[in-house]
Amino acid sequence: MIRLGLVWIGLLLLLGLEVLGAAWGAGWLAWIAAPVMIALVATVFMHATRASALSRIFAITGLFWVTILLGLGGVDYVFRTEEHAPELTQPYAARPAAQGIGRE
């Protein structure tokens, strides 16, 4: 029971590290803390080290698909370019009226 409490406190400290890293602009801290948190949850709370072979296969497959889905979602942000609409050459009110469109 003490072991679970210590792991829980460790997870809270790692979460605090991630929040402070985000506040300080050091987002790379999340890339260090998150895998440690995942390993702690998988080994201590899920007992993945003592699980059957089928349970391990499902856990690894789940991690694989989460990685694929997050990777596909991240590709959009990596390859997105910022394109602005072209500026108007003259204001809309100064343009000549359309030929009979909207008039009776």
C-alpha positions as CSV (number, residue, x, y, z in Angstrom):
1,M,0.0,0.0,0.0
2,I,2.9,2.3,0.7
3,R,4.3,1.5,-2.7
4,L,1.1,2.7,-4.4
5,G,1.1,5.9,-2.3
6,L,4.7,6.6,-3.3
7,V,4.0,6.0,-7.0
8,W,0.9,8.2,-6.7
9,I,3.0,11.0,-5.2
10,G,5.6,10.5,-7.9
11,L,2.9,10.8,-10.6
12,L,1.6,14.1,-9.0
13,L,5.2,15.5,-8.9
14,L,5.7,14.6,-12.6
15,L,2.4,16.3,-13.4
16,G,3.5,19.3,-11.6
17,L,6.8,19.3,-13.5
18,E,4.8,19.2,-16.8
19,V,2.6,22.1,-15.7
20,L,5.6,24.2,-14.6
21,G,7.4,23.3,-17.9
22,A,4.4,24.5,-19.8
23,A,4.2,27.7,-17.8
24,W,7.9,28.4,-18.3
25,G,7.7,27.7,-22.0
26,A,9.8,24.5,-21.7
27,G,7.4,22.0,-23.4
28,W,10.1,19.5,-23.9
29,L,9.8,18.6,-20.2
30,A,6.5,16.8,-21.1
31,W,8.4,14.6,-23.5
32,I,10.5,13.4,-20.6
33,A,7.9,13.2,-17.9
34,A,5.1,11.5,-19.9
35,P,7.0,8.3,-20.7
36,V,8.0,8.0,-17.1
37,M,4.4,8.4,-16.0
38,I,3.2,5.8,-18.6
39,A,5.8,3.3,-17.4
40,L,4.8,3.9,-13.7
41,V,1.1,3.4,-14.4
42,A,1.7,0.3,-16.6
43,T,4.1,-1.4,-14.2
44,V,2.6,-0.5,-10.8
45,F,-1.1,0.0,-11.3
46,M,-1.8,-2.3,-14.3
47,H,0.7,-5.0,-13.3
48,A,1.9,-5.3,-16.9
49,T,5.1,-7.1,-15.8
50,R,3.1,-10.0,-14.3
51,A,0.4,-10.1,-17.0
52,S,-0.2,-13.0,-19.4
53,A,1.2,-13.0,-22.9
54,L,-2.2,-12.1,-24.4
55,S,-2.6,-9.1,-22.1
56,R,0.9,-7.9,-23.1
57,I,0.1,-8.2,-26.7
58,F,-3.1,-6.1,-26.3
59,A,-1.2,-3.5,-24.3
60,I,1.5,-3.2,-26.9
61,T,-1.1,-3.1,-29.7
62,G,-3.0,-0.3,-27.9
63,L,0.2,1.7,-27.5
64,F,1.0,1.1,-31.2
65,W,-2.4,2.4,-32.4
66,V,-2.4,5.4,-30.0
67,T,1.0,6.3,-31.4
68,I,-0.3,6.0,-35.0
69,L,-3.4,8.1,-34.3
70,L,-1.5,10.9,-32.4
71,G,1.2,10.8,-35.2
72,L,-1.5,11.3,-37.9
73,G,-3.0,14.1,-35.9
74,G,0.4,15.8,-35.5
75,V,1.2,15.7,-39.1
76,D,-1.3,18.4,-39.8
77,Y,0.4,20.8,-37.5
78,V,3.9,19.9,-38.8
79,F,3.2,20.5,-42.4
80,R,0.6,23.3,-42.2
81,T,1.6,26.4,-44.1
82,E,0.1,29.8,-43.3
83,E,-1.4,31.4,-46.4
84,H,-3.3,34.7,-46.3
85,A,-6.1,35.7,-48.6
86,P,-5.0,38.3,-51.2
87,E,-5.7,41.9,-50.3
88,L,-8.4,43.8,-52.2
89,T,-7.1,46.4,-54.6
90,Q,-9.9,48.8,-53.9
91,P,-12.6,49.0,-51.3
92,Y,-15.8,47.2,-51.9
93,A,-17.9,50.4,-52.0
94,A,-15.7,51.9,-54.7
95,R,-16.2,49.0,-57.1
96,P,-18.6,49.5,-60.0
97,A,-22.0,48.1,-59.5
98,A,-22.8,44.7,-61.0
99,Q,-24.8,44.9,-64.2
100,G,-28.3,44.6,-63.1
101,I,-27.7,42.0,-60.5
102,G,-29.9,42.6,-57.5
103,R,-31.8,45.5,-59.2
104,E,-35.3,45.4,-60.4
